[in-house]
Structures are given as C-alpha cells and as structure tokens.
Amino acid sequence: MNLKDLERLFQKTGIGIMGTADSQGWANMAIYTPPMITKEGTLVFGATQRLTHKNLTQNPRAMFLYVVPETWEGVRIRMRLVKDETSGEMLETWKERFQAMGYTTLAREIRHALHFQVEEIRPLKEGPSCKE
C-alpha cells in the first residue's frame, strides 16, 4: 500500500484511531479524522492540546488505525512526529475542515497541525476476525 492508496482509502467513510504512549509507556488511544497527505508524503493531523499531544511531546512515535466498517478495509500506519505547527496555513485549514464538518467546538480547540513521517503501512486483512 502506498500514499495514493491511502488517499483513496481516506476518502471512504471510516473510523480513525491514533495510539500514542508517554515516556513511561502508558498508552492512549483517541479518535481522529483521516490525515491530509502533503506533497512531501507526510501525514498531517489536526490536534487539540490534550493527552495525545502531551504524549507526543514525550514520545514522537504513534500508530494510526483507519477502518471502513462496512467492508473492513483498512490500514495500520506506524509513524513518527517530525513537526508540530501551532500557527500557519495548515493549522487554519484543519480548523476550517472541522468547522465544515459541523464540529464547531472542536474547530475552536484545534491548536496543532501534527506532521508525521510514515515508517510502515500495514493493511488490515479482510473480515472482523482477521488473523495474521
């Protein structure tokens, strides 16, 4: 699976979950919308100033799971935070995107545009009881 495949997948209605861990290894999972993919190939997520962001300041590695429940098509992405923007065009784009989706409160809470370098892409196997 490559970045073009990810772009196609992220256009489908699905559920995204980002997993992070702090410096002690305590895990956190949070629901996230699909990222934007830059021309340089980084994944950019809009983020609030909550536990996921706090964890990323201690440990830049994260996982993102995206699954389309109707078909169980999906992907697991291992990634590393490479940039945290707290102002600028990308951050404003994320705020506008959440506003357009009807998440007005969340749009006001977005404080970061998090840029991740993809380290590994692993597609999900078919079916809800997939085996590896």
N, C-alpha and C positions, 0 to 999 in steps of 0.2 A: 504494500500500500504506500502510495506517495502523497505529496501535498495536494495534487489535483484530485486524487481520490478523497482526501479529507474534505476539500472544498465541497465536493458533491455530497458527501455524507452529511456535512454540517448544514446543508440546505434542507435536509429532511427533518421533520418534527421528531425530536427525541429528548432525552434526558441526559444532562451533563453533570458529572460529579468530579470535583477536584479533591484529591487527597494530599495532605501535607503532614509534616511532623516537625515538632520543635527540636531543639538541640539535645533534649533528653530522650527523644524517640517517641514521645506521646503523639499519637495520630489524631488527625482531624479530617473530617470529610464535609464538603459543602456543595450545594447545588450551584452550578454555573452554566450560563448560556454558552453556546459554541464560540470559540475564539474567532477573531479576524486573523487572516493569514497575510503577512506582509510580502512584498515582492522579494525581500531578502530571505523569506522562508521561516520567519519567526511567528509564533502564535501569540496573539495579544488578547488578554482578558481584561475586562473592567472589573475593579475590585473595591470593596469598602475597606474601612480601617478596622477590621475585626480579626478574629483568630487566624484565618488563613494568611492574611498579610503578616501578622506578627510571626507566625511560624516561618514564613519565607525569609524574614529578616535574620532568622537564626539558622535556617537550613534551606538553601536555594533549590533543592530538588523536590519535584512534585510529580503526581500522576494525574492524568485526566481520563476519565471513562465517559464515552458517549455511546448511547444505545438508542436505537429506534424500536420501541416496544412492540409495534405492530409486526415487525419482521425479525426482530432480534439481531439485526445488522448492527455492527458497532465496532468500536476501536478502543484500545488502551494505549495511552501515549505517555512514555517516560520523558520528562523534560526538566530543564534547569533554567531558573530565573537569570536573565542576563541584563535586564534593565527595568527600572521602576520609575515611570514618569508620573509626576504629581502636577503637571500642567502641560498645556500644549494641545495641538490638534487632535491627536489620538484620544486623549482623555475626553475632550469635548465631544468627539464622535461617539464614544461609549455612552456618555450622558444622554446625548440625543437619541441613541438607539434604544435605551431603556425607556425614555420618555415616549417614543413612538410605539413601544410595545404596551404602554399603559402603566408602567411601573414608575409612577411619578415620585414616590417617596424614595425608592431605590436610586432613581436617577440623581436625586439631590445628595445621596450618601456616597456615590462613587467618588473616590479620591485618588485612585491609582489606575494607570494603564500598565499592566504587567506583561513584559515581553519575555517569552520563553524560547530557548533553543531546543528543538526536538532531538532527543537522544535515541529513542526507539519507538517504533509504531508496531503494535500487535493487534491484528484484527480479532474480533470475537468469533468463536466457532458458531455454527448455526444452532438454534434452539435454546430454550431457557435452562436446560440441564446439560450445558456443553461440558465436554471433557477434553482435557489437553493431553 
